[in-house]
């Protein structure tokens, strides 16, 4: 593995662990145990949520996975030959202990020249959408997962791996309890799905006043809110256009879905200002992770036009409010242009390691910002995140 000449430490905003089969169920109360099952289908293990087999993650055991960075060429040059995802991924590899446990992961981070990392779960992204009509179940499964994360990885391992627990908001009081539980155990950041909050009254925005007690507590505890890509439920729109009902299938080619790929995060960020939470809680620290930055210029342009026509609809300038968020762009995007747009102080390096969509060598990200001043590079590659987490 080549060594990169790095004049600054790297704090990766987007690393992932691969959960074991026990992650969602070990601490799940007995009366919920049947909600999550692993079943055998034609010789392959699948996950079933309340009896419904999901293909969202084709291999939910993660015993065998695509190699890290398998899609680099795809994201750099496209797919002119029209290869299938199986061809793009190439030969699968066995999961290593470094994908499953923090101690071997630290050794791997040393090899990869990563000083610190936010560590996100992978399987967690399917939970909320598939339980959206049962808020009590969502909270139970999320807490079970967070207990497993804490027991297996801890939320702060050697001041280098900061594992990010999930917080779901359907029942505000339970969300606050979960927030306080993870922070008491060392969590510096939380993962909130960029999607309407499910509930018995139907979905609604997380930025509506009913969730203010939660955001107030987030500010008091000084926690970073990460909005990481997930299943936001938008497959229902593609399904209506396609004329069929199916769950989100991220590894199945669907050009209509690809055209609208970033609509969930665009809507989520618009909601922060249109529904006012960013104005009511300007101290909130929000980072957008693994959603790229392609959606941002258009959103800012649209917000500017709406603000010009209806300033009475906002407590302040929505463009300036959104520019205060932090964005982790994809390596293949124009990082210099993004730094010009929101300032290098608000850009975060994230490699998505060890996912196939990420970088096989996270430190190579520095090549994409070599035209920026060294001080700005240092901020993007770790300084900004270290400041946000106060480490």
Protein Blocks (a to p, Z undefined) as FASTA:
>chain_A
ZZdddfbdcddfbdcddddfklmmmmgcfklmmmpccddeehiacddeehiacfkbmbln
omaccdehklmmmmmnopmnopafklmnopaddddfklmbmklmmmmmmmnopabdcddd
fklmmmmmmmmmmmklmmmmmmmmmmmmmmmnopbeghlaccdddddfkbmmlmmmmmmm
mmmnopabdcddddddddfkopadfkbmklmmmmmmmmmnopacddddddehlmmmmmmm
nopacdddfkbccfklmmmmmmmmmmmmmmmmmnommmmmmmbccddehkajmlmmmmmm
mmmmmmmmmmmlpgbdfklmmmmpccdddfkbcfklmmmmnopklcccdehiabfklcfb
lmlmmmmmmmpcfklmmmmnommmmmmnoZZ
